[in-house]
Amino acid sequence: MKYLTQILNKRVVTQEKSTLGKVVDAVISSEGRLPSLTALIINTRDGERCLPYSVIEFDKDPDGPLGTGEIQGDITLRVPLSSINLHSPDDGDLRLRRDVLDKQIVDVQGSRVVRVSDVRLAECNGQYCVVGVDASLRATLRRLGAISVLVEKSARLIGKPLRSKLIAWDDVQTLEPGTASGRIQLRVSHDKIARLHPADIADIVEQLSPQDGKEVIESLDTETAADTIAEADLATQVQIMQQLDDELATDILEEMEPDEAADLLDDLPDARSDELLEQMEPEEARDVKELLAYDEDSAGGLMTTELVAIEAGLTCDQTIQHLRELAPKAETIYYIYVVDEEERLVGVLSLRDLIIAPPETCVSDIMVSNVIHVYVEDHADQVAQVFGRYSLLAVPVVSDDEKLLGIITVDDTLERLLPPERRRRLPVAALSAMDE
């Protein structure tokens, strides 16, 4: 086992023991599950030379396979210098020092962003392969040379030995070759990050610079991008939406739930908010504008207008047919609300009750008439108390004359129900088991 930093700056000597130069970088092939070391770049008096891995030889570790893997002496050429054909890296090859070392990289398994302090190499099939990156303090100290030995000994003496934090190469999203800024580049929308849950992608985006976070969002399909934006903290949402081009920003807002889009637009500068609202489809823009009219700490500011409401005269079979048409646009269908001709809330039934009832049963016969609800001007804290008291997944919001205006789902009140360290939006679907 070896590390990149143990190879860098090593002297390379010919078979006659004359110095050729020092190692300044290592080249790996991007093909295969574990990329193999294909060449070393040597800085010589005549400039850089790229020597193929097949012509170099590392000194054997005196402690054998159980040793540290550290290269004890110089790196030696296996063949005469005059017989070497210099290596020409492909466009897809990575230079470990230039493209990976000290760069930000996404640990997909851990859903986090780390800075690479070292690259770990291991012998496989007669050559060295990259097996992972090390993002630990130990890896940082290793680059300081002899002082790292003293620090490690001191740490062991006080009972706190330093540990490596190896992240397997399979679990990182690699960088675009030659990217000097170290920004994360996603090659295609179905790549590793895109397959994560939006909440995990949001965790990653929050750790990145605004520019890098923007690039991650741009790599996703619109639905995933909208879900990710909704999961991110508000400051991150605002930073990214400020940078996205108008068309993508508008598409994302239209894909978001109206209440989430309204919250985001309310925190954007007025000029940017008005600009995006103007470009949204009229129907989506109208719903969002209605919500923006309410105080953010009121029930109206928390509610969404996407719900399922039916008339009491329908049968269960007719209601199910109706749901097939309305459900794709609704935020939740765990509860079906019943209204009269003037859109006043008169009842509610659960999806479970609807399904198990005989098809010809009239909704008015199985609905609950005494509906727990809140008024549009009620404070958000009152709404949270209603959720806590009655263990509901959603609460309808009505006007002073009892007209149904919208619903509030439990995930929209989590910030008032949970301590700060546990505040993360949860999909309503994940809470459905609590309804029974």
N, C-alpha and C positions, 0 to 999 in steps of 0.2 A: 504494500500500500504506500503510495506516494502522494505528495501534494504539489500543486503547481508552483507555489512559492518556494519550494525546495529545489526546483529546477531552474527558476529564473535567476539570472546573474551567475549561473554556474559556468565555469571555464570549460570550453570544448578544445580538446587537444587531438592532434593527429596521431597516427601509429608511431611516429618518431618522437612523440611527446612535445612537439612544438605547438604553441598556442595559436588556435585559429580565431578565436573570439569568445564572446559571452552570449548566453541564451537571453533573448529579449522577449520571446513569445513562443507559444505552442499552438499548432494548428490541429484541429480535429475535424473529422468528416461528420456532417450532420445526418448521414444515413444510418439506419439501424437503430435499435432500441437504446443501446449504449454506444455513443459515438466513440470511435477509436482515434488514438493519437496518430496522426499521419506525418507530421513534420515538426521540426524545431527551427525557429527563425534565429539566426546567429548574427550578431553585430560584429563585423570584421573591419579591418583598416580600409577595405575596399567597398564598404557598405554592407547592407543586409544580404544574407544568403539564407535560402530556405532549404534545409537539409532533410531528406526523407528519413522517416523513423527507422527504416530498415538498415541505415548505415551507421547508426549510433548505438552506443552500449553504455548502460549504467553499471556502476560498480555494485557487486552483490553486497547485500546487507550482511555484516559479519555475524549477526544474531539469527540469520536465516528467516524463515517465514514468520516467526514470532517476533521479529525485530520491529524497530520503529518505521522502517521503510525509508529513512532518510538517506540521501545520497552522500556517501562518505567522501568520495574523491571527485576528480574531474569526470566529465563526460568524454568518452573516447570514441573516435571513429573506428568502425570495423574494417574499413577498406581504405586504400590510398585515396587521398583527396583528388588526385587527377582522374580517378575512375568514377567519380560521383556525378550523376545527373541530377541537377538541382530540381527540387519539387516546385510545381506551379499550382498554388491553391485554386480550387474551384470557387465560383461565385457563392455557392451555398455553404462553403466551409466557414467555421468559426475560428477566430483567433482568441484564445482564452483570456489573455491579458487585456487585449483591446476591447473585446465584446462582452466579457462575462465578469472579470474581476472588478470589484468595487462598484458594480452596476446594481441597480434595483432589479429584482426579479420576483416573480410571483410564485409562491409556494401554493400550488393548487390544492394539495391535500389539507394543508392547514389554513387555507383561505386568508393568507397574509402576504404582506410585501416585506422582503428582507433585502439587506445589502450583502452581497457576496464578499466574504473575506478571504476565501480560498476555494480551490477546486480539487476534489479528491480523485485520484487515479488509482486503478487497480489492474493487475495483470490478468488478462483473459485471452485464451487461445493464442498465446505466444506474443501478444502485444498489449499495450496499455490502453485502457478505456476510461472514459469519464463515468464515474458511478454516482456522483452527487456533488453538491456544493456545501460548504461549511460557512455558517453565518454566526459563529460563536465568538466570544471574547478570546477564547483560546486560539482560534485561527488568527485573530488580529494580532495577538501577542507573538505568535509564531513568526510573523514577518519582521519583528524587531531584532531577531537574531539571538545572541547569547543571553540577553536580558530576560527572554521568555523562559529560559530554563530556571533562572533564579525565582521568577514569579511563580512558576508551577510548583517548585519545591516548597516555597513559602505557603502556598495555598494548601498543599497536602499536609504540611505540618500543623496547620490550624484546623484541619479536618474538613476543609472545603475545597476538594480538588476540582480543577477546571475540567469541564466536559465539552466535547465537540457537539455541535448541533448539525448533524449531517442531514441534509434534505436530499432524498433520492432524485436522480436526474429525471426519472419518470414523472415526478411530482412537481416539476417546474415548467413554467412557460418560457421557452428560450427567447433570446433577443434577436432582433434582426441583425445579421452580420454587418459590421462596419458602422453601427450606430454610435456615434461619438457621445451623444447626450445620455445614453443609457435608458432611453424610453422603451417601454414595453410595447412590442408590436404584435398584434394578433393577426395571423395570416388569413384565416377564414372564419366565418361567423360560427361554425360548429366546432371550433377548437376547444381546448381544455377549459378555459375560463367560461366560455359560453354554456358549457354543460353543467356548471354549478347552479345551485339555487340562487335566485336573485338576491336574497339576504346575504349570502356569502360573497357574491360579486360586489354588493354594496360595501361590505367590510373592506374589500380590497381597494375599491375606488376611494374610500375615505382616507386610506393610508397614502395614496398617491398625490402628486402635485395636481393642481387643477388641469393642466394641459394633458398629463398622462391619463387622468381620470376621464377626460373628454375622449381620448383615443379609444379607451376601453368601451365606453358607451357607444361610440360610432361603429364599433366592430360587431355589435349585437343586432339581432333583428328587433323590429320596433316594439313588439310585445314584451320581449325580455328587457329591453332598454327601459321601457316605461315601468315595469315591475321593479327593476333595479333602482331607478330614480326614486320611486316611492318608498323603498326600503332604506335609502340613505338618509343621513341627518340633513336637516333643512339647509344648513350652511353649505354643505356639499352640493345639494340640489341647485341652489342659487348660483354657485360658482360655475357649475357645468352648463346650466341653461343659458348663462350669460355668454358662453363661448360657442355653443352649438349654432350651426347655421339655421336660418329661420325655418326652412322646410322641415328639417329633422326635428327641431324643437317643437314645432306645431304638431307634427305627427305623434310625437311622444305625449304631448298634452292631451290630444284627442284619444289616445289609447288608455290614459290614466282614468281612474274613477273621478267623477266630477268634483267631489269634495277634496281629493288629493290635488287635483289640478288647481282648484281654487286656492288652497293653502299655499301652493308654490307660487302662483301668480301674485298673490297678496304680498309675498316677501320679495319679489323682484322689484327693481326700480320701476316707477310708474310708466316711464317711456317704453321700457322693454315689455312690460306687462300689456300695455295697450297695443303695442305692435303685434305681439303674438295673438292676442285675442282677435284682432282684426283679420288675421290670416286663418283662423280656425274655421271649420265648417259651421254654418249658422246655427244648426241644432245644438252641437256641442258647446259652442260659444254661449248660447242663450242659457243653458243649464249652469254653466260656470258663473256667468254674470249674476244669476239669481242668488247663488251661494255667496258670492263676493259682497253682496249687499248686507249680509248679516255679520254681527260682531263675531270674531273668531272664538271668543270664549262663551258663546251661546250655543244652544242646541242647533239653531239654524246654521251656525258656522261649522258644526261637526257633521251635519247630515249629508247624505247623498240623495239625489233625486231619482236614482236608478233603483226601482223596486217593482214588485209585482202586486197589483191591486185588481180585484175582480168585483163583479156585482153579486149580490146575495142570491139572485134568482138562478144562477147557473147550477148545473148538476156537477158532481165530482168528475164525471167523464168529460164534460165540456171544459171544466177547469184545467184538467190535465192537457187537453188539446191546446188550450189557451197558453199554458205554460211553455209548451214546446216552441211557441212563437216568441214569447216574451223573455224567457229565462236567459238566453244568451246576452241580453242587454242589462240584466239585473245583477246587482252586486251579490245578493244572496237570495235563495228561494227556500230557506228553512222555514220561513213563515210566509203565509199568503194572507194579505190584508184584504178585508171586505169593505166596500164603500157603497153608499147609496147614490141616487141620481145626482145629488149635488156634491159628490165626492167627499162626503163626511165619513169619517171612520166609524164603522158600526160593528166590526168583528174581526177575528183573526183565527186561522187554523194552521196547524203544523203540516209539513209535507207528509209526515208519517200518517196523520189522521186522514189526509186526503187519499193516500194510496190504499189504505186498508178498508176504506168505506166502499160499499157497493156502488158501482158506476152511476146508477140512477138516483142516488141520494142527493138531495138539494143541499147546497153549501150552508144555507141558513140553518139547517137542522143540526149540523155538527160544529159550527163555528162557536168560538167563545166570544160572548157579547161584551163582557167587562174587560176591555183591552187596556193593559198597562201601557201608558203613553207619556210623552213629555210635550210641553208647549215650546214653540219655536224660539221664544225669548228666554226660556229657562237657562240658568247658568250651567256651564259644563260640569261643575262639581255636583250639581243636583242630578245631572244625567248619569254621572259615574255612580252615585249612590243608588240609583234605580237599578243599574246593572248588577251592582253588588248585592242588593237586597233580594232581587227576584231571579238571579242567575240566568239571565236572558242572553241570547246571541245577538239580538237586534231589538231596537226600540223604535216604534213609529213616532214621528214628529208631526204635530197638528197645529193649526192656527187657532186663534181665539174662538172661532166659530166651528171648531172641530173638523175642519177640512184637512185631509191627509196631504202633507207637503213633502215628506221624505222619510228616511229611516237613518238611524245611527247604528252601526255595527260595533260589537264589543272591542274590536281591535283599534277603533278610533278613540277609545277612552282609556287605553292601556297606560298612557302617560300619567293619568290621574289615579290609576289603580295599582300600579307597580312602582317599586323603588327605582331610582335612576339607573342602577347597574343592570336592571333587567328590562329596560325599556327598549323593546324591538318589536316592530309590527309582526303580528302573527296572522297567517291566513285564517279567515273564518272557518274554512274547511277543516283546519287542524283542530278546531275547538268543537266540532260537531258532536263529538262523543260526550261532551259535558252537558248536552241538552237533555240527555235521558236521565 
